[in-house]
Amino acid sequence: MAITKETIQDKIEVVGDFKHIQVRTATVIKEDGVEISRSYHRHVVSPDSDSTNESADVKAMAAQFHTDAVKKAYADHIAKEI
């Protein structure tokens, strides 16, 4: 009887005017290869976030969508909110 735990990023999507990247991570518990439990955790990578510790997929999306123009527009938006 072997119990294993697997963590996978099963959904990465870009949303909103400022191209926030939403990441859903699934934790899957299996017993003898049969899934017995699954739970989710979500986090958001905004244009002003440090993506150094993100997965290669998230880093690639941040490089593509978090352009200088998007970063500036987001910073201007945040400044107006304060």
N, CA, C and O atoms as a GROMACS GRO file, in nm:
protein
  328
    1MET      N    1   0.086  -0.118   0.000
    1MET     CA    2   0.000   0.000   0.000
    1MET      C    3   0.090   0.124   0.000
    1MET      O    4   0.156   0.155   0.100
    2ALA      N    5   0.092   0.193  -0.114
    2ALA     CA    6   0.176   0.311  -0.127
    2ALA      C    7   0.090   0.435  -0.139
    2ALA      O    8  -0.001   0.442  -0.222
    3ILE      N    9   0.119   0.532  -0.056
    3ILE     CA   10   0.048   0.660  -0.062
    3ILE      C   11   0.146   0.763  -0.117
    3ILE      O   12   0.259   0.775  -0.068
    4THR      N   13   0.102   0.836  -0.220
    4THR     CA   14   0.187   0.937  -0.282
    4THR      C   15   0.116   1.072  -0.283
    4THR      O   16  -0.007   1.080  -0.279
    5LYS      N   17   0.195   1.177  -0.288
    5LYS     CA   18   0.142   1.313  -0.293
    5LYS      C   19   0.206   1.382  -0.414
    5LYS      O   20   0.328   1.380  -0.431
    6GLU      N   21   0.123   1.443  -0.496
    6GLU     CA   22   0.170   1.511  -0.615
    6GLU      C   23   0.115   1.653  -0.616
    6GLU      O   24  -0.002   1.675  -0.587
    7THR      N   25   0.200   1.750  -0.647
    7THR     CA   26   0.158   1.889  -0.656
    7THR      C   27   0.179   1.935  -0.800
    7THR      O   28   0.290   1.927  -0.853
    8ILE      N   29   0.070   1.983  -0.863
    8ILE     CA   30   0.078   2.027  -1.002
    8ILE      C   31   0.006   2.160  -1.021
    8ILE      O   32  -0.095   2.186  -0.956
    9GLN      N   33   0.058   2.242  -1.109
    9GLN     CA   34  -0.012   2.364  -1.147
    9GLN      C   35  -0.104   2.323  -1.261
    9GLN      O   36  -0.059   2.301  -1.374
   10ASP      N   37  -0.233   2.312  -1.231
   10ASP     CA   38  -0.324   2.260  -1.332
   10ASP      C   39  -0.402   2.368  -1.406
   10ASP      O   40  -0.474   2.337  -1.502
   11LYS      N   41  -0.389   2.494  -1.365
   11LYS     CA   42  -0.456   2.602  -1.438
   11LYS      C   43  -0.376   2.731  -1.419
   11LYS      O   44  -0.346   2.772  -1.307
   12ILE      N   45  -0.344   2.793  -1.532
   12ILE     CA   46  -0.278   2.924  -1.532
   12ILE      C   47  -0.354   3.009  -1.633
   12ILE      O   48  -0.365   2.972  -1.750
   13GLU      N   49  -0.406   3.124  -1.587
   13GLU     CA   50  -0.483   3.208  -1.677
   13GLU      C   51  -0.453   3.355  -1.655
   13GLU      O   52  -0.416   3.396  -1.545
   14VAL      N   53  -0.468   3.433  -1.761
   14VAL     CA   54  -0.445   3.577  -1.757
   14VAL      C   55  -0.580   3.646  -1.759
   14VAL      O   56  -0.664   3.617  -1.845
   15VAL      N   57  -0.602   3.738  -1.663
   15VAL     CA   58  -0.732   3.805  -1.653
   15VAL      C   59  -0.715   3.956  -1.630
   15VAL      O   60  -0.615   4.001  -1.574
   16GLY      N   61  -0.813   4.030  -1.674
   16GLY     CA   62  -0.823   4.172  -1.643
   16GLY      C   63  -0.739   4.264  -1.729
   16GLY      O   64  -0.655   4.221  -1.808
   17ASP      N   65  -0.766   4.392  -1.710
   17ASP     CA   66  -0.696   4.497  -1.785
   17ASP      C   67  -0.546   4.499  -1.760
   17ASP      O   68  -0.468   4.535  -1.848
   18PHE      N   69  -0.506   4.460  -1.640
   18PHE     CA   70  -0.364   4.467  -1.602
   18PHE      C   71  -0.295   4.331  -1.610
   18PHE      O   72  -0.185   4.314  -1.557
   19LYS      N   73  -0.359   4.236  -1.677
   19LYS     CA   74  -0.299   4.105  -1.707
   19LYS      C   75  -0.250   4.031  -1.583
   19LYS      O   76  -0.140   3.977  -1.582
   20HIS      N   77  -0.335   4.028  -1.479
   20HIS     CA   78  -0.302   3.947  -1.361
   20HIS      C   79  -0.299   3.801  -1.402
   20HIS      O   80  -0.382   3.756  -1.480
   21ILE      N   81  -0.203   3.727  -1.350
   21ILE     CA   82  -0.190   3.586  -1.380
   21ILE      C   83  -0.238   3.507  -1.259
   21ILE      O   84  -0.181   3.517  -1.150
   22GLN      N   85  -0.344   3.431  -1.279
   22GLN     CA   86  -0.400   3.348  -1.172
   22GLN      C   87  -0.344   3.206  -1.187
   22GLN      O   88  -0.347   3.148  -1.296
   23VAL      N   89  -0.295   3.152  -1.078
   23VAL     CA   90  -0.235   3.019  -1.080
   23VAL      C   91  -0.309   2.930  -0.981
   23VAL      O   92  -0.321   2.963  -0.863
   24ARG      N   93  -0.358   2.816  -1.031
   24ARG     CA   94  -0.422   2.718  -0.942
   24ARG      C   95  -0.330   2.598  -0.932
   24ARG      O   96  -0.288   2.540  -1.032
   25THR      N   97  -0.298   2.560  -0.808
   25THR     CA   98  -0.213   2.445  -0.781
   25THR      C   99  -0.298   2.337  -0.714
   25THR      O  100  -0.367   2.362  -0.616
   26ALA      N  101  -0.291   2.218  -0.770
   26ALA     CA  102  -0.365   2.105  -0.715
   26ALA      C  103  -0.268   2.014  -0.638
   26ALA      O  104  -0.158   1.985  -0.685
   27THR      N  105  -0.312   1.969  -0.521
   27THR     CA  106  -0.238   1.869  -0.445
   27THR      C  107  -0.320   1.741  -0.450
   27THR      O  108  -0.434   1.736  -0.403
   28VAL      N  109  -0.262   1.638  -0.508
   28VAL     CA  110  -0.333   1.513  -0.531
   28VAL      C  111  -0.270   1.404  -0.443
   28VAL      O  112  -0.149   1.381  -0.447
   29ILE      N  113  -0.354   1.338  -0.366
   29ILE     CA  114  -0.310   1.226  -0.283
   29ILE      C  115  -0.361   1.098  -0.349
   29ILE      O  116  -0.480   1.086  -0.380
   30LYS      N  117  -0.270   1.002  -0.370
   30LYS     CA  118  -0.307   0.875  -0.432
   30LYS      C  119  -0.267   0.759  -0.342
   30LYS      O  120  -0.165   0.763  -0.274
   31GLU      N  121  -0.350   0.657  -0.346
   31GLU     CA  122  -0.319   0.532  -0.276
   31GLU      C  123  -0.316   0.422  -0.381
   31GLU      O  124  -0.417   0.393  -0.445
   32ASP      N  125  -0.200   0.360  -0.397
   32ASP     CA  126  -0.181   0.257  -0.499
   32ASP      C  127  -0.222   0.306  -0.637
   32ASP      O  128  -0.282   0.231  -0.715
   33GLY      N  129  -0.191   0.433  -0.667
   33GLY     CA  130  -0.219   0.488  -0.798
   33GLY      C  131  -0.361   0.540  -0.818
   33GLY      O  132  -0.392   0.593  -0.924
   34VAL      N  133  -0.447   0.524  -0.716
   34VAL     CA  134  -0.586   0.569  -0.725
   34VAL      C  135  -0.601   0.697  -0.644
   34VAL      O  136  -0.566   0.701  -0.526
   35GLU      N  137  -0.653   0.802  -0.708
   35GLU     CA  138  -0.671   0.929  -0.639
   35GLU      C  139  -0.773   0.917  -0.528
   35GLU      O  140  -0.886   0.871  -0.549
   36ILE      N  141  -0.733   0.958  -0.407
   36ILE     CA  142  -0.826   0.954  -0.293
   36ILE      C  143  -0.856   1.093  -0.239
   36ILE      O  144  -0.949   1.110  -0.161
   37SER      N  145  -0.777   1.194  -0.281
   37SER     CA  146  -0.801   1.330  -0.234
   37SER      C  147  -0.739   1.429  -0.331
   37SER      O  148  -0.635   1.402  -0.392
   38ARG      N  149  -0.806   1.544  -0.344
   38ARG     CA  150  -0.752   1.654  -0.426
   38ARG      C  151  -0.792   1.785  -0.359
   38ARG      O  152  -0.909   1.804  -0.324
   39SER      N  153  -0.696   1.875  -0.343
   39SER     CA  154  -0.726   2.008  -0.288
   39SER      C  155  -0.655   2.112  -0.374
   39SER      O  156  -0.560   2.082  -0.446
   40TYR      N  157  -0.704   2.236  -0.364
   40TYR     CA  158  -0.654   2.343  -0.450
   40TYR      C  159  -0.605   2.461  -0.368
   40TYR      O  160  -0.654   2.490  -0.259
   41HIS      N  161  -0.506   2.529  -0.424
   41HIS     CA  162  -0.457   2.655  -0.369
   41HIS      C  163  -0.443   2.749  -0.488
   41HIS      O  164  -0.398   2.708  -0.596
   42ARG      N  165  -0.481   2.874  -0.470
   42ARG     CA  166  -0.469   2.973  -0.578
   42ARG      C  167  -0.384   3.090  -0.531
   42ARG      O  168  -0.384   3.126  -0.413
   43HIS      N  169  -0.312   3.148  -0.625
   43HIS     CA  170  -0.243   3.274  -0.599
   43HIS      C  171  -0.239   3.356  -0.728
   43HIS      O  172  -0.255   3.302  -0.838
   44VAL      N  173  -0.217   3.485  -0.712
   44VAL     CA  174  -0.218   3.577  -0.825
   44VAL      C  175  -0.081   3.644  -0.838
   44VAL      O  176  -0.021   3.684  -0.738
   45VAL      N  177  -0.034   3.654  -0.960
   45VAL     CA  178   0.090   3.726  -0.990
   45VAL      C  179   0.049   3.854  -1.062
   45VAL      O  180   0.002   3.850  -1.176
   46SER      N  181   0.067   3.967  -0.996
   46SER     CA  182   0.030   4.095  -1.056
   46SER      C  183   0.152   4.155  -1.128
   46SER      O  184   0.264   4.108  -1.110
   47PRO      N  185   0.128   4.258  -1.210
   47PRO     CA  186   0.239   4.315  -1.288
   47PRO      C  187   0.356   4.366  -1.204
   47PRO      O  188   0.469   4.372  -1.254
   48ASP      N  189   0.332   4.402  -1.078
   48ASP     CA  190   0.441   4.451  -0.994
   48ASP      C  191   0.499   4.342  -0.903
   48ASP      O  192   0.580   4.372  -0.815
   49SER      N  193   0.459   4.218  -0.924
   49SER     CA  194   0.509   4.106  -0.842
   49SER      C  195   0.646   4.059  -0.889
   49SER      O  196   0.681   4.073  -1.006
   50ASP      N  197   0.722   4.004  -0.795
   50ASP     CA  198   0.849   3.940  -0.826
   50ASP      C  199   0.817   3.795  -0.864
   50ASP      O  200   0.767   3.720  -0.780
   51SER      N  201   0.844   3.757  -0.986
   51SER     CA  202   0.810   3.622  -1.032
   51SER      C  203   0.931   3.527  -1.026
   51SER      O  204   0.929   3.421  -1.088
   52THR      N  205   1.033   3.565  -0.953
   52THR     CA  206   1.155   3.484  -0.945
   52THR      C  207   1.128   3.341  -0.900
   52THR      O  208   1.188   3.247  -0.953
   53ASN      N  209   1.039   3.323  -0.802
   53ASN     CA  210   1.015   3.189  -0.747
   53ASN      C  211   0.898   3.116  -0.814
   53ASN      O  212   0.854   3.012  -0.765
   54GLU      N  213   0.848   3.169  -0.924
   54GLU     CA  214   0.738   3.105  -0.995
   54GLU      C  215   0.792   2.995  -1.088
   54GLU      O  216   0.912   2.988  -1.115
   55SER      N  217   0.701   2.911  -1.136
   55SER     CA  218   0.739   2.805  -1.229
   55SER      C  219   0.782   2.865  -1.362
   55SER      O  220   0.757   2.983  -1.388
   56ALA      N  221   0.845   2.786  -1.445
   56ALA     CA  222   0.890   2.833  -1.577
   56ALA      C  223   0.772   2.880  -1.661
   56ALA      O  224   0.783   2.978  -1.734
   57ASP      N  225   0.658   2.810  -1.652
   57ASP     CA  226   0.539   2.850  -1.728
   57ASP      C  227   0.489   2.988  -1.685
   57ASP      O  228   0.456   3.071  -1.770
   58VAL      N  229   0.483   3.011  -1.556
   58VAL     CA  230   0.435   3.140  -1.506
   58VAL      C  231   0.533   3.250  -1.542
   58VAL      O  232   0.492   3.360  -1.579
   59LYS      N  233   0.663   3.223  -1.531
   59LYS     CA  234   0.764   3.322  -1.569
   59LYS      C  235   0.750   3.359  -1.716
   59LYS      O  236   0.762   3.477  -1.751
   60ALA      N  237   0.726   3.261  -1.802
   60ALA     CA  238   0.710   3.288  -1.944
   60ALA      C  239   0.587   3.374  -1.970
   60ALA      O  240   0.592   3.465  -2.052
   61MET      N  241   0.479   3.346  -1.899
   61MET     CA  242   0.358   3.426  -1.916
   61MET      C  243   0.380   3.569  -1.865
   61MET      O  244   0.334   3.665  -1.926
   62ALA      N  245   0.449   3.582  -1.753
   62ALA     CA  246   0.478   3.715  -1.699
   62ALA      C  247   0.563   3.794  -1.798
   62ALA      O  248   0.540   3.913  -1.819
   63ALA      N  249   0.661   3.730  -1.858
   63ALA     CA  250   0.746   3.798  -1.955
   63ALA      C  251   0.665   3.843  -2.077
   63ALA      O  252   0.690   3.950  -2.133
   64GLN      N  253   0.568   3.763  -2.116
   64GLN     CA  254   0.488   3.796  -2.232
   64GLN      C  255   0.384   3.905  -2.204
   64GLN      O  256   0.366   3.996  -2.284
   65PHE      N  257   0.315   3.895  -2.090
   65PHE     CA  258   0.202   3.982  -2.063
   65PHE      C  259   0.234   4.104  -1.976
   65PHE      O  260   0.167   4.206  -1.988
   66HIS      N  261   0.334   4.094  -1.890
   66HIS     CA  262   0.368   4.206  -1.802
   66HIS      C  263   0.471   4.295  -1.871
   66HIS      O  264   0.586   4.305  -1.829
   67THR      N  265   0.427   4.359  -1.978
   67THR     CA  266   0.513   4.450  -2.054
   67THR      C  267   0.535   4.578  -1.973
   67THR      O  268   0.468   4.601  -1.872
   68ASP      N  269   0.627   4.659  -2.018
   68ASP     CA  270   0.652   4.788  -1.951
   68ASP      C  271   0.527   4.875  -1.951
   68ASP      O  272   0.499   4.944  -1.854
   69ALA      N  273   0.452   4.871  -2.060
   69ALA     CA  274   0.329   4.951  -2.070
   69ALA      C  275   0.225   4.905  -1.968
   69ALA      O  276   0.160   4.987  -1.903
   70VAL      N  277   0.210   4.773  -1.953
   70VAL     CA  278   0.115   4.719  -1.855
   70VAL      C  279   0.162   4.753  -1.714
   70VAL      O  280   0.080   4.792  -1.630
   71LYS      N  281   0.291   4.738  -1.687
   71LYS     CA  282   0.344   4.770  -1.554
   71LYS      C  283   0.320   4.917  -1.519
   71LYS      O  284   0.283   4.949  -1.406
   72LYS      N  285   0.342   5.007  -1.617
   72LYS     CA  286   0.321   5.149  -1.593
   72LYS      C  287   0.174   5.179  -1.568
   72LYS      O  288   0.139   5.253  -1.476
   73ALA      N  289   0.086   5.122  -1.651
   73ALA     CA  290  -0.057   5.144  -1.634
   73ALA      C  291  -0.104   5.093  -1.498
   73ALA      O  292  -0.187   5.157  -1.433
   74TYR      N  293  -0.052   4.980  -1.454
   74TYR     CA  294  -0.089   4.924  -1.324
   74TYR      C  295  -0.037   5.014  -1.211
   74TYR      O  296  -0.110   5.042  -1.115
   75ALA      N  297   0.086   5.060  -1.222
   75ALA     CA  298   0.142   5.150  -1.119
   75ALA      C  299   0.062   5.280  -1.111
   75ALA      O  300   0.035   5.330  -1.002
   76ASP      N  301   0.024   5.334  -1.227
   76ASP     CA  302  -0.059   5.456  -1.228
   76ASP      C  303  -0.194   5.430  -1.162
   76ASP      O  304  -0.244   5.514  -1.088
   77HIS      N  305  -0.252   5.315  -1.188
   77HIS     CA  306  -0.381   5.277  -1.129
   77HIS      C  307  -0.369   5.267  -0.976
   77HIS      O  308  -0.454   5.318  -0.903
   78ILE      N  309  -0.264   5.202  -0.929
   78ILE     CA  310  -0.241   5.186  -0.785
   78ILE      C  311  -0.220   5.324  -0.721
   78ILE      O  312  -0.273   5.351  -0.612
   79ALA      N  313  -0.146   5.410  -0.787
   79ALA     CA  314  -0.120   5.544  -0.733
   79ALA      C  315  -0.249   5.623  -0.719
   79ALA      O  316  -0.263   5.700  -0.624
   80LYS      N  317  -0.343   5.607  -0.809
   80LYS     CA  318  -0.471   5.676  -0.800
   80LYS      C  319  -0.555   5.625  -0.685
   80LYS      O  320  -0.634   5.700  -0.627
   81GLU      N  321  -0.538   5.498  -0.651
   81GLU     CA  322  -0.617   5.436  -0.543
   81GLU      C  323  -0.572   5.482  -0.405
   81GLU      O  324  -0.650   5.478  -0.310
   82ILE      N  325  -0.448   5.526  -0.393
   82ILE     CA  326  -0.394   5.567  -0.263
   82ILE      C  327  -0.434   5.702  -0.230
   82ILE      O  328  -0.398   5.753  -0.124
   0.00000   0.00000   0.00000
